[in-house]
C-alpha cells in the first residue's frame, strides 16, 4: 500500500497571505488541526503548514491580532512530506521521527496532493499495532533518549 491509498485527497489549504483568523475558522469548520499552506491555489506548491499549536503559540501567546496576522508569519516552513508513491510505512516512520501528527502528501513537483493524519492510519489501515506504534512515536517527549 502506498501513501495515495492512505491519504485524505485534496485537503483544504490556505495561501501565505490569508489571515490567521480565517485559517482558524477553516480549521473549526472542517474539524481539523492543521492547514497546508500553498504558494497559490493554482500551483498548489506546498510552502508550509499552520497547526492549531502554531495559532496558540505564535499568535495567542505572543499577543498578535489574528485579524492582522497572516499565515506566512506563523506557519512552519519546510514541513516533513512524503510522495504519493511512497510506501505508507515510510510516511509513518517520518511522522514518528519528526513527532508530527499529520504529513502532507506531495507529487514529484512539490504540489499538495493529500494529507495523512493519525486518524487516517487508524481508520484506513485496520492495523492496531501500527496505529499504536505511530501514536507512541509521535507522543514521545522530545527530550527523551531514543
C-alpha positions in Angstrom: 0.0 0.0 0.0 1.3 3.5 -0.8 0.6 6.9 0.6 -2.1 7.6 -2.1 -4.1 4.7 -0.6 -4.0 6.0 2.9 -4.2 9.8 2.5 -7.1 12.1 2.5 -7.0 13.6 -1.0 -7.3 17.3 -1.9 -7.1 18.7 1.6 -8.3 22.2 2.3 -5.4 24.6 2.2 -4.6 28.3 2.5 -2.1 30.7 1.0 0.6 32.7 2.9 -1.3 36.0 2.8 -4.5 34.5 4.4 -5.4 36.0 7.8 -4.8 33.5 10.6 -8.4 34.3 11.8 -9.6 32.8 8.5 -7.3 29.9 8.9 -8.6 29.2 12.4 -12.2 29.4 11.2 -11.4 27.0 8.4 -9.9 24.6 11.0 -13.1 24.9 13.1 -15.4 24.4 10.1 -13.5 21.4 8.8 -12.8 20.0 12.3 -9.1 19.7 11.6 -5.9 20.7 13.4 -3.6 21.7 10.5 -3.9 23.5 7.3 -1.3 23.1 4.5 -0.1 26.4 3.1 0.4 26.5 -0.7 2.1 29.3 -2.7 -1.1 29.8 -4.6 -4.3 27.9 -5.3 -3.3 27.3 -8.9 0.1 25.7 -8.4 -0.7 24.1 -5.1 3.1 24.1 -4.3 3.4 23.3 -0.6 5.3 26.0 1.3 4.3 25.4 4.9 1.8 24.2 7.5 -0.2 26.1 10.1 -1.3 24.0 13.0 -3.6 24.7 15.9 -0.5 24.7 18.1 1.1 27.4 15.8 -2.0 29.5 16.4 -1.8 29.1 20.1 2.0 29.6 20.5 2.7 32.1 17.7 -0.5 34.2 17.7 -2.3 33.9 21.1 0.7 33.6 23.3 2.6 36.4 21.5 -0.5 38.7 21.7 -0.8 39.0 17.9 -4.1 40.2 16.4 -5.5 37.3 14.3 -7.3 39.8 12.1 -4.0 41.4 11.1 -1.5 38.4 11.2 -1.1 36.3 8.1 -0.3 32.6 7.7 3.2 33.4 6.4 4.0 34.9 9.8 3.1 31.8 11.9 3.5 28.8 9.5 6.0 26.2 9.9 8.2 26.1 6.9 9.8 23.1 5.2 7.2 20.6 6.5 8.0 16.9 6.6 6.4 15.4 3.5 6.0 12.2 1.6 5.3 11.3 -2.0 2.1 9.7 -3.0 4.1 6.8 -4.4 6.0 6.2 -1.2 5.1 3.1 0.7 2.9 4.2 3.6 5.3 2.8 6.2 7.8 5.5 5.1 5.3 8.2 5.9 4.5 6.6 9.3 8.2 6.4 10.1 8.7 10.1 9.2 5.7 11.0 11.4 7.3 9.2 14.3 10.8 10.5 13.7 9.7 14.1 13.4 6.9 13.8 16.0 4.2 15.2 13.7 0.5 14.1 13.7 0.0 14.9 10.1 2.1 14.6 7.0 1.3 16.3 3.7 1.5 14.2 0.6 3.0 15.9 -2.5 3.8 14.9 -6.0 7.2 15.0 -7.7 6.9 18.7 -8.3 6.0 19.5 -4.6 2.3 20.1 -5.3 -0.1 19.2 -2.5 -2.0 16.0 -3.3 -3.3 14.9 0.1 -2.5 14.6 3.8 -2.1 11.7 6.1 -3.2 12.1 9.7 -3.2 9.8 12.7 -6.9 9.2 12.1 -6.2 8.0 8.6 -3.7 5.5 9.9 -6.3 4.3 12.5 -9.3 4.1 10.1 -7.8 3.0 6.8 -5.1 0.5 7.8 -7.0 -1.6 10.4 -3.7 -2.5 11.9 -3.9 -1.7 15.7 -0.2 -2.4 16.3 0.8 0.0 13.5 -1.6 2.7 14.8 -0.3 2.2 18.4 3.4 2.4 17.3 2.7 5.7 15.3 0.9 7.3 18.2 3.6 6.2 20.7 6.4 7.6 18.5 4.6 10.9 17.9 3.8 11.3 21.6 7.2 10.5 22.9 8.6 13.6 24.7 11.1 15.5 22.5 13.9 15.4 25.1 13.8 11.7 25.8 16.5 9.5 24.6 15.7 7.1 21.7 
